[in-house]
Amino acid sequence: MIERIERYAFRPGAPCGSDRRRIAIERVQRHAFGAAVVAARASAQRRLVDDLLALFGGRSQPVMTHLIEAGKLSLEDVQQAEKLVREMAQEKKP
């Protein structure tokens, strides 16, 4: 990464001195911030799913039934979910 920064920093017309350092720091911070956003989103999704399941008594079957009846879940979605469940079951087997 330092090499990329140096290549950028030393080309004609590039910022010099403290500007190069500021730009490098901002790039690293943006990368770190992006990772934090992804982690926060995953955490929020887990909480949302947990809350949704709690609303339906902690079981997934009523949730699936509700989604199907509301037209929000297609046969393809169910087949894909079934495939994923089977793959996860295979991974758990010793």
DRENBAKOL-250250 format. One record per residue (C-alpha): x, y, z; residue number from 1. Coordinates in steps of 0.001 Angstrom, whole numbers. Example, Ala and Ser with C-alpha at 12.3 -4.5 7.8 and 13.67 -1.06 7.14 Angstrom:
x,y,z,seq
12300,-4500,7800,1
13670,-1060,7140,2
REM end
This chain:
x,y,z,seq
0,0,0,1
2865,2353,783,2
4211,1815,-2726,3
886,2889,-4215,4
864,5982,-2035,5
4417,6831,-3035,6
3623,6390,-6734,7
667,8690,-6357,8
2530,11197,-4228,9
5562,11629,-6491,10
3928,12071,-9858,11
4011,15529,-11455,12
1304,17822,-10137,13
716,15701,-7059,14
307,17319,-3658,15
3506,17626,-1666,16
4702,17484,1932,17
1999,17245,4553,18
-695,16962,1868,19
656,13542,873,20
572,12371,4464,21
-2971,13708,4953,22
-4165,11968,1789,23
-2562,8676,2854,24
-4145,8886,6305,25
-7563,9680,4835,26
-7374,6651,2555,27
-6534,4335,5453,28
-9322,5851,7556,29
-11866,5390,4752,30
-10881,1732,4479,31
-11201,1222,8244,32
-14522,3074,8310,33
-15856,899,5491,34
-15010,-2257,7429,35
-16750,-860,10509,36
-19887,-100,8478,37
-19983,-3667,7149,38
-19602,-5078,10673,39
-22309,-2773,12034,40
-24672,-3740,9222,41
-24137,-7465,9852,42
-24782,-6933,13539,43
-27959,-4968,12815,44
-29178,-7689,10460,45
-28636,-10372,13124,46
-30580,-8307,15683,47
-33389,-7720,13190,48
-33688,-11434,12406,49
-33644,-12283,16125,50
-36384,-9707,16784,51
-38452,-11006,13862,52
-38201,-14577,15099,53
-39138,-13453,18614,54
-42228,-11783,17171,55
-43269,-15160,15724,56
-42563,-17182,18868,57
-38917,-17918,18125,58
-39659,-20314,15277,59
-38847,-19790,11629,60
-41768,-21743,10160,61
-44395,-19065,10943,62
-42087,-16444,9439,63
-41688,-18461,6245,64
-45456,-19067,6092,65
-46159,-15365,6500,66
-43647,-14442,3767,67
-45141,-16995,1366,68
-48699,-15832,2033,69
-47643,-12208,1546,70
-46093,-13106,-1814,71
-42624,-12071,-663,72
-41109,-15542,-936,73
-41043,-17467,-4205,74
-40547,-21148,-4914,75
-37019,-20335,-6067,76
-36307,-18642,-2730,77
-37532,-21697,-844,78
-35464,-24041,-3020,79
-32358,-21920,-2494,80
-32950,-21877,1271,81
-33445,-25647,1234,82
-30167,-26107,-639,83
-28349,-23909,1876,84
-29797,-25839,4828,85
-28665,-29128,3282,86
-25150,-27770,2651,87
-24893,-26518,6218,88
-26068,-29914,7520,89
-23346,-31633,5461,90
-20696,-29309,6917,91
-21770,-30150,10482,92
-21390,-33899,9946,93
-18011,-35225,11159,94
REM end
